[in-house]
C-alpha cells in the first residue's frame, strides 16, 4: 500500500515539474497534479488499450512510433476532463508526454 502511494506522489511530482518546465502545460497546484495522475491512470487503463487496438495498422506502418502520438492524445484527454489541469495544444501534449515519461522514470528510480 505504501509503495502504491509513493508511486502516486512521485508521478504527481513529475507531472508538476513538467508543468513548470513547459509553457502551455498548466497545473494549478500539487493537489490538481495528484488528481491529474489518477485521471491519467484511468485513461491509460480504460481507453488507451482500445485506442491502440483500433490504430494497430497505423502503429505497424510507423513501426510503433504512433504510440507516442497515442500517449499525447491520452494526456490531452486527461487534461480536458481534469479540473486544474490544462494543455494548450497537441505539440505541448507531445513534448509534455515525453518529458513526463522521462521524469517519472528518473523519479521512480530514485524512490526505489
KADA-V940290 format. One record per pair of residues at least 24 apart in sequence whose ideal C-beta (glycine too) atoms are under 10 Angstrom apart, sorted by the first residue. I is the first residue (numbers start at 0). GAP is how many residues later the second one is. Records with the same first field share a line. If there is no record, write none. Layout:
I: GAP ; GAP
This chain:
2: 108 ; 109
5: 102 ; 105 ; 106
6: 30 ; 34 ; 97 ; 100 ; 101 ; 104 ; 105
7: 26 ; 29 ; 30 ; 33
8: 24 ; 25 ; 28 ; 98 ; 102
9: 27 ; 93 ; 94 ; 96 ; 97 ; 98 ; 99 ; 100 ; 101 ; 102
10: 25 ; 26 ; 27 ; 29 ; 30 ; 89 ; 92 ; 93 ; 96 ; 97
11: 24 ; 25 ; 26 ; 28 ; 92 ; 95
12: 24 ; 90 ; 91 ; 94 ; 98
13: 85 ; 86 ; 87 ; 88 ; 89 ; 90 ; 91 ; 92 ; 93 ; 94
14: 25 ; 60 ; 63 ; 70 ; 81 ; 84 ; 85 ; 88 ; 89
15: 87
16: 82 ; 83 ; 86 ; 87 ; 90
17: 57 ; 77 ; 78 ; 79 ; 80 ; 81 ; 82 ; 83 ; 84 ; 85 ; 86
18: 66 ; 67 ; 68 ; 77 ; 81
20: 74 ; 75 ; 78 ; 82
21: 65 ; 66 ; 69 ; 70 ; 71 ; 73 ; 74 ; 77 ; 78
22: 65 ; 69
23: 62 ; 63 ; 64 ; 65 ; 67 ; 68 ; 69 ; 71 ; 72
24: 50 ; 54 ; 60 ; 61 ; 62 ; 63 ; 64 ; 67 ; 68 ; 70 ; 71 ; 72 ; 74 ; 75
25: 53 ; 58 ; 59 ; 60 ; 61 ; 62 ; 66
26: 52 ; 55 ; 57 ; 58 ; 59 ; 60
27: 55 ; 56 ; 57 ; 58
28: 55
30: 53
31: 50 ; 51 ; 52 ; 53 ; 54
32: 49 ; 51 ; 52
33: 50
34: 43 ; 47 ; 48 ; 49 ; 50
35: 39 ; 42 ; 43 ; 45 ; 46 ; 47 ; 48 ; 49 ; 50
36: 41 ; 45 ; 48 ; 63 ; 67
37: 40 ; 44
38: 38 ; 39 ; 40 ; 41 ; 42 ; 43 ; 44 ; 46
39: 31 ; 34 ; 35 ; 37 ; 38 ; 39 ; 42 ; 45 ; 57 ; 60
40: 37
41: 36 ; 39
42: 30 ; 31 ; 32 ; 33 ; 34 ; 35 ; 36 ; 38 ; 39
43: 26 ; 27 ; 30 ; 31 ; 33 ; 34
46: 26 ; 27 ; 30 ; 31
47: 25 ; 26 ; 29
50: 26
67: 26 ; 29 ; 30 ; 33
68: 24 ; 25 ; 28
69: 27
70: 25 ; 26 ; 27 ; 29 ; 30
71: 24 ; 25 ; 26
72: 24
74: 25
